[in-house]
Structures are given as structure tokens and as C-alpha cells.
Amino acid sequence: MDDLTLKTKRYLEDTLDVRAEIRSIDLSAQLPYFYSEHYRFYDLDLNGVSYLLCEGRDILMAKQVRTQLTELESRIGRQSIYLSNEINANLRRSLVENRVSFIVPNNQIYLPKLGIVFNERYRKNFKATDRLSPAAQVILLRAILNHEYGMVTASEYAKRLKYTVMSVSRAFAELQEYGIVSREENWKEKPFMWLFKGRELWDKALPFLINPVRRSMWIMDNGRLPYCLAGITALSRYSMINEDDFNTYATISSIAKNNLDIVEISQDSRPADNVTKMQIWKYNPKLISSEDCVDRLSLYLSMRDSKDERIQMSLEEMMAGIRW
């Protein structure tokens, strides 16, 4: 076993807590000659599952790697993983965009079909209680709902959200630590790039997403509340569930405090009519939704812990309507 494969074995075992075995194999009888010119091949066994590990002999172009590894998978019948001591920013970006698996020992593991994305530079030990910050959640939900998957800098996103560049940089750093985005360190602007898209991104991030509702209060409904509909009121717009006999709205604390029309009343003194429930959120729902309702994903997160079967069925109905 040479230095590179030994490093790879140790890196996989230490990082993923798996048993890894790597042995050189000769595929010259099964493949055209040019494959032997460009690659060394290894059988990689991860906990009893076999993969084809393809070490690049030269610095290859992204198009070459994508095309050749796809052809190798078709010919050999196993998932192929590109292996290199180092890869440049352009190749890494292209491999990620095309979901081509690769390993750079002691630096990065990208195995999307196994749900494994790991960057050594941002290695941290997270607790089960860790959650994304409100700013990071806004960025992620906007990306999913608006299909904003292009490379983007912190300054560009700060302008979109009217956040400070520092706040957006911290938010992207969180997403990077969770293996959701990567950063092109070799570029001048150092843009961020999503490692997953659509439903896969949602499923990957879901364990870390927060309930956006900080608290709820009752207020008098004077008909002049320019806020997003939330709660059951919003859910009734996205599903067949019946509305409550009062409306529910969502906003953030700073906006509510500046609106003289919002006067909190105690729940005990709630009048029979002309009452509204106001949810105070951890982030402004209008940063994600341009409609009169909060977005579907935030609404799901605000109601997913409900014990009401009607609500759970309606949430499923609502989520089925999302265009991932």
C-alpha cells in the first residue's frame, strides 16, 4: 500500500468511524488503454460494501473526470470515487455540481450518494441539540424555495436580505460547518456553493432547523395588519383544513414594537370577536415569502410538533405541493 492509499485508509477510518480496506486492482483487460494512462484503480471496501477508487495520475480536467467516472461505473458496475492528493478549485466545484464522488485525504470527503460531505478545515463536534441560527435558516429556506443554488458571496446575499455582511458570513460559516455548503477559498471573492439541492438539501438540514416562532400573543384586530398570515390561517391556504375563528399573523419583535396598532391583551380577557393571534418570529417571514402567507417550509417548522392529527395531515398535504 503506497502513501496515498494508506493516508486514504486512515482518513476514512478516523473521520467516518468505518472499517476501510484498499487494495490495488488491474482492470487493463476490461477497459480501454487510456484509462490505465490516466488512473490507478483500487478496490475500496467500506464496512463490507465495495467501491471503485480511481486515483488520478495527472491533473485532469473536470469534464474528463465526470465523463470517465460515469463510463467506469457503467462498465464495472460499481460506484466510482475519484481520489487525488489535491484538486484545484475549478475541478472541485465541477465535481460537486455534478455530484461526482471524490476523496482528498486529510482535506475533504464528498460522497453524496452516501450522504457524506466532510471538510477537514471546518471540522467540529456538534451536539444533538445544535440548531441553525435564524439568519442561516433564512438563507437555506430561500435557496430551496427560490432554487437559488448558484455560487454567491456573502456581500451579494447581504444586499438581498438587508443583513450585514458579517451576519451573512457567519450564517454561511454555520452552513459550511454542517456540510451543507462549501467555499471556494482560491477565488478572490471566496464564494459559497451549495452541496445539495431541493428535497435532498431539506432532508439534510431538517434535524438542525429551528421553530421560527419565539412566542404568541393575542391582540385586537383593527383590520390594519400588513403582516404574513401564519398558523392555521396560513395552513388553510395551503391545504383543506378549516380556518380558526380568528386570524393568525407573523412578524418580528422590532416591527411589532413600532406598530402602535398592536396592543397585547391577556388571554383571559380575550373578547369573543375582533381578536387576532400574533406570532413573534425569530426572523422576518417576509425575507422568504413575498406572498400574504408565510412560506411553506417555515410554516411546517412552526407546526411540526403539533399533536393534532388534522394539522399533521394538512402539513403532509402542504409539503406535497412544494416544487423541489
N, C-alpha and C positions, 0 to 999 in steps of 0.2 A: 504494500500500500504506500503510495507516494505521499508527499507532504500535503498536497491539496486535498486528496481524498481523506487523509487522516484528520485534517482540520475540519472537513465537512462532517465526518462521522461524530467527532467530539462536539461540534457546534450544534448539530441536530439533537444529540442526546442531552446535552446540557440545557439547551433552550426549550425543547419541546417535551422533555422527560419521556423519551421513547427509546426503544432499542433499535439502533441503526446498524446495518451491515452493508458494506460496499465491496464489490469485487469486480475486477476488470473482465469484460467480455469481448469476444471477437465477433463482429457482425458483418465481416467483409463478404461472406458468402451470401448474405441476404440483402445487401444494399449496394447501390452503385458506388463506384470507387471514390467519387468526390466527397462522399460522407466521411470516409476514412481520412481524407486530406484535411477536413475541417474539424473533426471531432474525435475525442476518445470516448468510448462508451463503457458504462458501468451498470451493473445490476444493483439497485438500491432497494434494500428491504427495510421497511419501517413497520415494526411490530407485526411482521408476517405478511405485509402487503408489498408487492413488487412494483417498482417503477424503473423507467429507463433514464439514467442520469447521463447527460450529454455535455461533456467538458469541451468548451470551445478552444481549439488550438490557436486560433488567431483572433484578432479584433474584428468581429463580424458586424455587418450592417443589420439594422433592425429587421428589414424586410427579409433578409436571408434567414435569420433565426426563426422568425414567425413561420415562414413557408416551410423550412426544412423540418422543424419540430412537428408541425402538423402532418407532414408526409411521413415522418418516422412513426408517429402514433398510428397512422393508418397501416403502415407496413408491418410494424412489430406487434401492434395490438395492446400496447401498454401506454399509460400516461408518461409523457416525456417531460423532463425537468432540465432546464439549461443551467450549467454550472460554470462559474468563472471566478478567478481571483478578484477581478474588478470589472465593472461595467461603467460606461460613461452615461451622462445624464440623458442623452437622446435615446440610447438603447433602453435604458431602464424605463423611461416614460412610455416608449412604444410597446415594450413588453407588458407593462401594466395595463395600458389602454386596450390591448388585445388579449388580456388575460392569459398570457403565456407564463407558465411557472418557471421560477428561477431561484437559485441559491447563490449568494456571495458570502462565503464563510466569514464569520466574525463581523458581519455587517448587516445582511438582510436576507430574510426568507420570504418569498412570495409564492404561496401555493393556494390560489383562490379556490380551486376545486375541492380542497380540503378545509377551506375556511380558515387558513392560516396566513396571517400577514404579520411580520415581525421586523422591526428596525432597531438594531442594537443601540443606535445613538439615543433613542428615546425610551430605553428600557426602564420600566418602573414596576414595582409590586403594588397592584391595586387591590383594595379590599372589596368585598362583595357589596358594601354599601356605597361605593363610589358612584357618583352621578355626574352627568354633564352640567356645566353652568348654563344659565338661561341664554347667554349670548351664543354659546356653541350650539345649543339646541335650535335656536332660530336659524343659524346658518345651515345646519343639517336638514331641517324640515323644508326650508326654502329650496335647497338643492333638489330634494326628492320631488316636491310638488311642482316646481317650475322647470325640472330637468336641467338645472344649472350645473353641469358636470365639466365644463371647460376649465382649463387652468386659470387660476385667479390669484392676484396678490392681495395682501391684507389691506393695502391702501384703496384698491378698487372696491373691495367689499365694504370698507368703512364708509365710502361715499354712498353706496346703495342703502345701507342701514342707518346712516347718520350716527354711527358709533365712532369712537376714537380709534385711531389706527392701533394703539396699544391694546385696547379691548378686543379687537378683532384678531390681532396677533396671538393673544393669549387663548382665545377661543379655538383658533386653528391649531395651536400647540396642544390643546386638550385632545382634539380630534386626531391629531398625529400620534399622541401617546396611546390612544386606544386602537391604533392600527386602521383608522378609517380614511385618513388622507396621508399623502407623502409630500415632501418638499424638495424642489429641485435646487439643491444647495449650490450647484455650479453655475447657475444663472444669475445675472446681475440683480434682477428683481426678486429672485428666490420665490417663484410662485408655488402655490399649493395645487395638488392634483388628487381627485377622488380615486380611491382604490376599489370602490364598489359603486353600483348604481341600483336605482329602483328598489324593488322588493328586497333584494339581497342586502342593500345598504340599510334599509329599515330593520330587517331581522338582525343584522349585525349590531346595530346601535340600540335596539329596543331595551336590553337589560340596563342600559345606562341613562335612559331618558327619564326626565322628571315630570311630575304632575305640575302643570303650569299654574294651577290655582293656589294662591297664597292664603286667601280667606274669602268668605262670602258675607254679604250684609244685605239687609232689607232697606229700601229707600222708597220714597214717594215717586210715582210715575207721573211726571208732568207732560209727557209726550215730547220732550225736547232732549232726548238722549241719543247723541250721534255715535253710538258705540256698536261693536260687533255683537250680534246675538250669540249666546253661548248656552251651555247646559241642555236641558230637554228642549228648549225653544229651538236651538240650532239643530239638535238631533232630529227634530220633527221635519226639518227642511231636507235632511239627507236620507230619511228613512220613513217608514209608515207609522211610526209611533205617534200617539196623540200628544198634543201640546199640554203643558200645565195650564192652570187658570191664571197664571201670571207669566210675564216675560223674564228671561234671564239674559243679562248683558255681561260683557267682559271689558275691562280696561286695566290700566296700571295705576299705582297709588298716586304718582305725581300728577297725573291728569285728573283723577278723582278729587284730589285736594284742591285743585284750581277751579273746579266747577261748582259755582255757588248753588246750582240747582240740585246737587247731590247732598241730601240731608239724611243721615242714617237714623233709622228708627229701631227700637228694640223689637225683638221677635214677639215678645209677649203682647206688645201693643199693635201688632200688625193689623191694619184695617182689612175689611172684607174685600175691598176693591182698590183700584188705583195704587197698587203696590208692585214693586219690581225687585227682583233679586239681582244684586250687582256682585260679580266676581272680581276680586282684585288679583291680577295675574303677575307672575314673576317676569314676564316680558310682554311687550305690546303686541297683541294679536294682529294688529294692522301691519306689522312688519312682514307678516307671512301672507295674510289674506287681504285681497282687495275687494272682497265681496261684503255683503251685510252680515255674514256669519263668520265665526272663527273657522280656521281651516280644519279639515277632517282629522288630520293626524294629531293636532293639539287637542281637539275635542275628544278623540279616543283616549289620549293620555289623561285627560281630566276626569274621565268617567270609567276607565277600565276596571277600577276596584269596586264598582257598584255591585251590590248583591241582588239587585233587581233583575230578574230574568228577562223582562221586557227590554230593559236597557241593553243587556248583553246581546240579545238577538238583534236589536236595532243597530248596535255598533258593528256587528258582523255584516249586516246589510249595507251599512255605510261604507265600510272598508272594502267591500266587494266592488264598489263603484269607482275606486281610485284607478287612474290610468298611470300605472307604474312606468 
